[in-house]
Amino acid sequence: MVNKQNSQRSHPDRPVTSPIAFLSERILTAYLRYETHQYLTLSASNQKHLPAPQPGHAYTLYIHVPFCESLCPYCSFNRFISTGTKIEQYFANLRTEMRQVASLGYSFTSLYIGGGTPTINVEELVKTIDLARALFPINEVSCETNPNHLIPEVVEQLQNKVQRLSVGVQSFDDELLKEMNRFEKFGSGEQILEKIRYAAPHFLSLNVDMIFNLPNQTEEILRADIEKIKASGAQQTTFYPLMSSPSVEKALKKSMGKVNNDREWYFYNIINDELSDQFQPLSSWTFVRGATEIIDEYIASGDEYVGIGSGAFSYLDGTLYVNTFSLRDYQAAIQSNGSGVTAEQSYDRLPQLRYTLMMALFGRNVDLPFVRKVTNSELFIELLFLKLVGAFHKNKLTRLGRYLSVVMMGEFFAGVNNVRDIAKKSLHPDERRCAVVNHYKGLNDYCSVPILRSLF
């Protein structure tokens, strides 16, 4: 039943079921889909190495580890099923590429490690973090993991190496976990909750990644998930809207059902309202309690970033560089002292300003004068639209404004997922079998240990 307090608007930041929110979301979504289709494309690259760093620019380092113990139907990242196959060689290749980046003159203070599941081989992960700290003045490490790795033999090795550990939970509801192919591998919602309670005190920040607006997620399930977050001891939580790409839509619909975006704004209000007694917004979809304020997205923590590993992206001086998604081709390139980059796309001033606008709105404590400053007041139509629909009130970003920034980020990531789909076309047939989700036949029917070994 809809809460009556949401039926009337008494303040620009009060949650409401609003025709304005619905209409502005639809207009913005249509516009962004057109824009991402125009600009998020790829061309072949002949780069032997990434370009050298620009004086005075700050960069973030991203490392991609594309191995998972099970494949989720909504995920479009470069990832392969791992059934215990040795992946030491891949980590060795990562460290070689990291040294190449250092030789170009890059320096980083922040490191973000994603996947995949970076903690799938914690010993190799620790070696890689140690090398990053030896090569660069790293003072902040963020790393992704899954609930089954919140155990002493993993946590104890990472607690002095990683400042922010982000665990992918998505939901504590057992039926949803089964639909996402996560229940059997990672356990029930209650088991996951207990593991988070154990791990949280060991890190400066333990973030719990959640997804809202899953096809079969009810309001009651969402509220129950939020209560478990509060009880978990986690210092941070991130609620992502469900995002996918054409390559996974079939598997997503078969295992979870059709997505209904009509309720996304309503669910977003529930999240903000129910967390507000313990958490404060850190970004448009991340909430924090306590003094810890480590941002949840490496692309949002800096304008430019360098990505290493198979399937990693780099964004440098207005150009997007994409490393090969093929494990075999990545190894061959790195071991021949070449670059993993196989595709790129350069952007002119206007797309870059729109990207800057999106990132500015995504942050916290944003006001209209700041947005005008970072975009040099050149995005008049975009800012006029946002002001007319109520994204700003007295120059301050409203909750509707924060929600629209979530819409922007969601469409941006959906566009990036389409780029990943393009890049995946270069996978060899045996690699493609290891990256396919088949919810009903079982993953090992598609990818065996011998096949994985052959990829190296």
N, C-alpha and C positions, 0 to 999 in steps of 0.2 A: 504494500500500500504506500502510495506517495505521501511523504511528509507534507502536511498543510503549510508549513512555514516556507516551503519552496514554491508555493503557488502564487506568491505576490512579491513584487520587487519593491523593497523599501530602501535599498542601498545598492550602489553600483557594484559592490563586491560580494553581495549576498547571493548564495546559490539559488538558482531558479530554473524551472523548466521553461525555457525561453524560445519563442519563435525566432528571435534575433540570433540566438546562438546557433539554432538549427540552420537558418538561412546562410549566415556568415560562414559556417563550416562547409556547407555545400558549395558556395561560391569559391571559397579559398581552396577546397579540395580539387575542384575542376580546373582552376587556374594553375595550381601546382602540378597536377598531373600532366597538363600540357607543357609546362616549363621543364619538368624533369625529363619528359620524353624528348624534348628538344635538345637539352644540354647534357644529360647524363648518358652519354654514349662513349664509345671507345674507338681509337684508331691504333693500328699496329705501331709499336715503338722499336726503334733501333738503338736505344740508349745502352751504352756499355756500362755506365754507372749513373747514379743519380747526380743532378747538378750540385755544385759546391754550395755551402751555406752562404746566405747574404749577411753582411756585417750588420749587427744590431737586431737581427731577427731572433726570436725565441722559438724553440722547437720542442715538441714532445716526441718521445720514442714509443712506438707501438710494436709489440712482438706477437705474431700469430702462431698458435699451436693447433693444427687442424685435426685433432683426434678426439673421438668421443666413444664412450662405451655403449651408448645407444643414441639413435638419431631421432630428434623431435620433428614432428610433421610440419611445424610452422617455420622452422629455421632455414634460412637461405645462405648462411655463411659457408665458406669453404671448410668442409669437415668430412672426415672419413671414419667409418666404423673401425674400431680397434678391438681386437680379440686377444690381447696379450702379446701381440707381436712387438719385437724390440723396436723402439723408436729413438734409440740413442743417436743413430746416424742423423736423423732430422735435427735434433738439438745441436749436434756438432756443426751441421750446416748453418743453423741460426747464428751460432757464435762466430763462424767464419764471416758471414754477411755483416754481423755487427762490427767486426774489426775493419771491414771494408768501409763502412759508414764512418767509423772513427778516423780512418786515414784520409777521408775527404775534408775533415776539419769540423764536423758536427759536434755539438755539445748539448747535453740534455740534463735537466734537473728532475724531470718526471718520466716515469716508465709505466706503461700500461700493458699488461699481458692478457690477451684474450684468446678465444678459440671458437669452437672446440672446447677442450678441457685441459688447460695448461698443467694442472696438477696430476695428470695421468701418469707422469713419471717425475716424482717430486725431487729425486736426486739430481736428475738432469736439469730440472727447473732451477734448483738452487745454484748449480754451476753457472747457469746462464745469467741469473741475477747477480751473482758475485762478479762475473766478467763485466757486466754493465756498470757496476759500481766502480770497478777498477779502471774502466775506460773513460767514464763520464762522472761529473759531480752529482750523481743521483741522490736526491734527498727524499723522494716519495715514490713508492712502488705500489701500484694497484694490480691485483691479480684476480682472475675469475676462477671459480671452482664449482663443483657439484656437491650435493648434500652427503653422498657416500664417502667423500674425502674429508669430512669434518671429523677426523679421528686422530688420536694422539700421534701416530707415526707420521702424519702429514702436518698437523697443526704445530707440533713442536719444532719441526724443521723450518717452518715459515714464519713463526711468530716474531723473530728478530730480523727477518728479511723483508717482510711485506707490511706496509702500513695499513692498506685497505684491502680486505679480502671480500670479494663479491660472490655470493652463493646464489646460483640459479635455482629458485624454488618454483616460481610461476603460480602455484596455488597450493594450499594445504588440503584441498578437498580431494579425497581418495578417488572419486569417480573421474574428476577432471585429470588427475595424475595418470589414471589408466588410459584415458583418451589420448594423452600426450606421450604415451609410451614411456612414462617415467616411474610408475608405481613399482613395477617388478625390480627395477635396478636400484632405485633410490629410497624405496620404502614408503610407508604411509605418512600422512601429514603429521601425525603425532610423533612418529619416529624422527622425522626431519626437524620438527620443532625442538626436540630434546638435543639433537646434535648442534643446532644453532645456539642453544643455551650453553652448551659446553664450550663452543669455540669463541663466542663473542668476547669474553674477557681477555682473550689472548692477543687481540689486535686493537690498534688505535681506532679503527673503524671496521665493523663487519656490516656489509650491506646485503640486504635481502632483495633479490630481483623478483618482481611479481609481474604478471600480465593481467590486464583488465579488459573486459569485453570479449572474453572467450565465448564461443557460440552457445555453450550450455551452462554458462556461469549466470546464476541468478543473483538478485540483490542480496538474498540471505547468505549465499556462499561468499560473496564479496565482503560483506560485513564480518562474517566469521573469519575470513582471511586477515582482515585488518586487526581484529582482536588478537589473533595469534601473533601478528607482528609486534603488537604492544607487549605481549607477554614473553617475547623471545629473548629479550636482552640485547637485540641488535641495535646498534647506534644509528643505522641508516637504512632506508628502504627506497626502492625505485619501482614505481608502477608504470610499466610501458603499456600503451595500447597495442592490441594485437596487430602485428605487421607481417606481411608475407610477400611473395612474389609469384609470378605465373608458374615457375618451375615447381612450387610446392603446393599450389592451390588445390590440385586434385587430391593429393594425400591429405591435406588439411580438411577438405570437405568430407572425404571418406571417413576419416577417423574422428573428427570433431564436429562437423556440421557447417552450415553457412553462417558467415559473420553478419551481424546486425549492427551497423554503425549508428542507427537512430538513437540508441541509448547511451552512446559514449559520453556525451556531455553530462548526462544524469549520473553515470557511474563516477565520472571525474569529480563531481561535487561531493558524492558520498565519501570518496577517498580523502578529499581535503577536509571535510567536516569531521570525519571520525578520527583522523590522525591529529587534529589540531590541539587536543588537550595534552599531547606528549611530544609531538614533532613540529618542526618549523620547515617551510619550503626552502630547499637549497637551490633547486632549479625548478622548472615547470613540472617535472615528474619525479624528482628526488626530494626526500624529506629526511631531516636529521634531528636527533636529540642530543643534548650535550654540546660540547665545544668543538666537536670534530666537524670539519668542513672540507673534506676531500671530494672534489667533483666526480660525478659518476661517469662522465663520458670524456675520453681523451680528445675527441674532436671539439668539445666545448671548453676544454681547459686551456686551449691555445689556438691561435689562428692557423698555424702550420705544424705539420707532423710528418715524421718519417716512419714508414712501416717496413718491417722485415719479416720474412717468412713467406711460405706459399700462400697466396691469396691475400696478402697484406696490401693496403693502400697507403700511398704517400700524397700529401697535398703541399706543394711547394711553389711559391711565387706565381699563383694562379693556374698551376697545372696539376692535374690528377695523374698519378702514376700507379699502375696496377701490376703487382707481381704475378707471375704465372700461377694458375691454380693446380697445375700438374705437379705432383710430388717428384715424379721422375725427371721432368724437365727442370724443376727448381734445383734438384741436386746436381744435375749436369752443369747448369749455369754457374752455380756457386763454386763447384769444385774445379771449374775451368777459370776461376777468378773473374767471372763475368757478373752481370747483373741479373737479378730475378725479374726485372721489369720487362714485360712483353707488350703492354698497352698503355696509352696515355690519352689525355684530353685537356686541351688548354681552353681557358675562359677569358673573355674580354671583361671590361670594367663593370658592366651592368650586372651580369650574373654574380660576379664577385661581391658587389655591393648587396645584392639580395641575400647571398650567403651570410654576409656580415650582419645584416638585419635579423635574420633568423637566429643566429647565435646570440645576438644582443638581447633579443626578446626572451630567449631560453633561460638567461641568467636570472639572478635574484636582484631585487631593489632597482629595477630598471625604471627610468623615467623618460618621457618624450624628448626633452632636450638632449639627453645622452644619446638616444637613438638617432636623432637628427645629426648630432656631431659625428658619430662613427660612420654614418652613411653620407656625410657631406651634404645633407639636405637634397640629395639628388633623386630620392625615391618618393617624390611628392604624391603620386597616385596611390602607392602602397600604404603610405602613412595616413593619407586622407581616408582610405577605406577602413583602416584599423581604428581611427578616431571616430568615424561615423557609426561603426557597429558597437562601440563601447569598450574597445580594448584598453583605452586610457580614460581615466577620470582625474581631473585636476593634474594632468601630466603624469600620473602614476599608473603603472600597469595594473589592471583589474584581474579578478579571477578569470573572467572571460578572455582577457588578453593572454593569460597564462595558458588557458585551454587552447586558444588558437595557435599559440606557439607549439603546443603538443601536436596539433594537427599538421603544422608546418614540418616539424621534425619527423612525424610519422610518414608523411608523404615523401620527404627527403630520403628517409631510410628505405622506403619502398622503391624509390628510384634507384638508390644504391644497390638494392637487391636485384633489380633488373640488370644493372651493370655486372653484378656477380653472375647472373644467368648467362650473359654474353661471354664472360670469361670462362665459364665452365664448359663451353663448347669445345675448348682446347683439350679437355681431359681425354686420356686414352680410354678405350672401352673397358679395360679391367679396372681402371680408376673410377670410372663412372658407376660401375656396379657397387663399389664400396661407398658411394655417396648417395645411394638411393634409399629412401624410406619405403618399406613395405610393411604396413601395420599388421597385416594378417598372416603372411607367409613366414615372417621372421627374418631378421636382418642377416643371420648367418647363412640363409639360403642364397643370399646375393653376394656375400663377401667372405671368403674363407681366409684362414691364416696364410696358406701358400700364396694366394693372390696378393695379400698385403706385403708379404716379403718380397715379391717380385717388383713392387713399386719402388724399392730402394736398390 
